[in-house]
Each structure stands twice: as structure tokens, then as C-alpha cells.
Amino acid sequence: MKKNGTDSAWLKAALDYVPQWLGLQLERFRQPGCSVAIARGGETLAELALGVADMRTGKPLTPRHRLRIASHSKSFTATGVMLLREQGKIGLDDPIGRYVDGLHKDLARARIGELLSHAAGVTRDGPDAGQFLDRRAFLSRAELLADLRDKPPLEAGVQLKYSNHGYGLLGLMMEQVTGTEYASWMVRHVIDAAGLQETVPDMPRLARGAPMAVGHSSEFPFGQRLIVPGDNVCDAMAPAAGFVSTASDVARFFSQLAPDSKHSILSPASRREMAQRRWRDPCNVFESHYGLGTMLSAPGPREWMGHTGGLQGFLSRTARYPALDLTVTVLTNAQDGLSTEWVDGISSILFAFQQHGAPAKKEAAWAGRWWSLWGATDLVPMGKVVCQVVPAMFVPFNAATTELAITGRDTGVVQKASAYASPGQAVRRVRDAHGVPTELWVGGSKLLPKDAMLAEATQRYRKSKTRPGRSASPQ
């Protein structure tokens, strides 16, 4: 843990709770593994890995394991395009046909900026998306160009239309402009220049000895998780989906894209352009925008900029929160990985601690996990309150979070809670002869340590006797 100025106390307390919450999430939702990093200004503040890299062997996942980061690749590619623009080699308003021959005439007129913002109307994955289902190899350059000779489904400049093919086309453009293979140019001018040491643009370019996590299918409907090797070479689609990295490298890279970052390979002006909301998804329940190689939330106090990624066997997400000046990356090695939910959950923890501050001494003594038949309850001290949260929730801290006011060594009161909970009621702890807390009472409900709750419930429900006056089976 690296401290950072005056916010080090609350940030340290928040980062101490993250693995506690995440560990239960991993167990509760039966996930193979996840790798997490939190960065600021290009510096990793915290990183952790939970679960396994491969369910066949049970080998623990570590922060040094590489995972597929899929569409995070687009943010790297967009950075490379913006760098070429800063060098005066291209313009965002230039038609793509100026640099790449053989395109359909309508596509050839689309502008580079429209391709970066997914507004060029390009087919998403061509007539056969089997490359993203492990049914066929990823497209070669010749195969990609063959698809791009067809008329685009939509006109350019009409709406947001996500396209992997569009970013593959940007990769072809970069090769024409630089005279260098896409991957080699990206390594030299983007990856190495940004100080990333655990990132490659595609398989199988991993350094010798670099550990690679395998992917896993979902458990349903197979009855088990199938191993997804994750060693596909993405070829011409690498600019859209090929990158392999660690959570730490990804978080540091995205933190460098912040317009106010002091360390970046791009100018502040280019970074501001990448972070502008250019197109809104009209069909998303939550307000969602796309910039230049970046995803963005609605404006507001908890707005974020980042990207998501999904490749067979892997899901990932990164979000930078300007209000915190923190970037959160979660990489998972499962088809149903909860990267989106876990970034939201981690951010809720960070914002809660930022609001309340590090716990005072009296409140800090109440930290712990308690159990009932309904599951786990965490007492999380911060500032002058103790929050009561359900760690199985994807967003543990929200406007309805219960807050306890501590009045004594083992007494308190529910000072804030939903009307359907126990506002105003007493809180107390019961200790054994050695002074160890063995019971937590909140508003009349008794909670126990996990082993005690399991023993109590198991004994109760394993009894086979039918209660008096009740039939043993439906009539």
C-alpha cells in the first residue's frame, strides 16, 4: 500500500476492506478468479488476486498472471491513433479510404474520428462472428478487407454502432501510415512508452516465463466450468480485442489517460478529446456514452471513464473516477465473470470511505463479519459511524446503508436505516468468559460467528421429526 497525501488514512481503510468484500463475492458466486488493481497518476496504489488461474490445477491466481483484456484493446489502439495525429501523420476528419484501399465506397468516406467513436456505421463482426465463439480462427488481414468491401449496414455519422471490424480497420490504417506491423509499432510507441511491462497486443507474444491464466466457461448450463484456453491469436482483430495484460498495467494505463495526469504519452488536449461524450446509446437503461476509444457514464458526482472487455472465457472492466482521482480495474477469467459488478462495488466502498473518513478508535473496534440464516453481515467502521452492510450485494454501500452509532464498548443504536429495517433500535454485543464477542444483536436479531451459525442451523434443520400438528407430507 502506497500512501498518497492527506487522503492516505481513508484510502488505506477502504483498500483494507476491498479484499474482505471481494473474497466473499468470489465464494458466494462460485467464480474461478479475479485480479484487481487501483491506480492514480500512473502509479499502482493497490493490487490483489483471488481465486485460481486454472480450475484443473487449483493454482492460485496472482497479480502477475496475464489475462485477456479483450475490448480494452480499443483504448490502446485509440491512443496510438491519437499519437499519430499529434505527429501530424493523420487527421481525425480524414476519410479512411485515403489510407486503406479496397473498401466499399461508402465506408471509404467514413472519417477516422467516426471509426474511433463507433459512428462509421461499420458491421460489428462481419457475416460470421464465429471468431468470437471459438468456431473459427480470428480474421486475417485479407479476410478482414474482404468483409469491408461489403456495403456498411448504416451510414456514417448517424448513431453509435459498436464495431470490432471498425477497429480492425484502424489497425490496417496504422500499418499503412507507419509502414510497420501494428503490434510492433504499438509495443514501441504505446506500451513501452507508457512504462507498461506486462502488456502485449496479442498472443502468443508473452515473454518467456510470464504466467497466463486460462479462461473458463460459465457453470450453467454445462454443469461444470469448461476450460477455455484463451490462447487465440486475434490477428487482424488484435486492435479491437487482442491485448493481454495484468490489472496493474491496465489501471496504470487508464490513469495516464486522465486529462490532468502528469505522466502520459498523449497531450492533455488529446486526452480531453478521448474523454468527450460523443455518442449516447439510446437503448441502454443506464445512460451510456462513447468517446474516442473510451466508454463514459452519465455526467455526475460519480461519473467514470474507462472500458469493458469480453473474450471467450474472460470478462474485464476499468473505470476511472475523476472525483476520486482513482482508476479501478477488475479482470476475471470466467465467461460469467462479475467484472462490471465488482468495479461498481469497489467504487461504492471507495466513495463511502471518502465521505466518512478513516474510522475513529472506538468505532474501529466493531469491525467484523457476522452471520445468520440469511447470510453474512459486515460491520464496517468509518469516521464516527459503523456501517452495517450485506457483502453479498454487488453494491454494498448505497443511500440506504444502515449506520450504527456506538454508545459504549458493546452498545450502540441504529441511527440510520431503511424504514423496513430497525431504525432507533438497540445494538449490543455479547462476550464470552475470555472477552471475545460471540453474539451481535441488531434490532432484536441475533447474529453469530460463521461456525456457530452453521452448527446451529445444521442441528436445527437436520432433525427429521415433524413438528406437532403438521403432516409429514402434503395431502
PyMOL commands that set and color helices and strands:
alter all, ss='L'
color gray80, all
select helices_A, chain A and resi 5-28+70-86+96-98+105-108+112-116+130-132+141-147+164-178+182-191+235-241+247-256+268-274+339-356+361-364+450-461
alter helices_A, ss='H'
color red, helices_A
select strands_A, chain A and resi 33-40+43-54+59-60+67-68+215-216+227-228+244-245+279-280+288-290+295-297+305-311+314-321+326-332+368-372+375-382+385-389+402-406+411-416+426-431+437-442+445-447
alter strands_A, ss='S'
color yellow, strands_A
deselect
rebuild
show_as cartoon
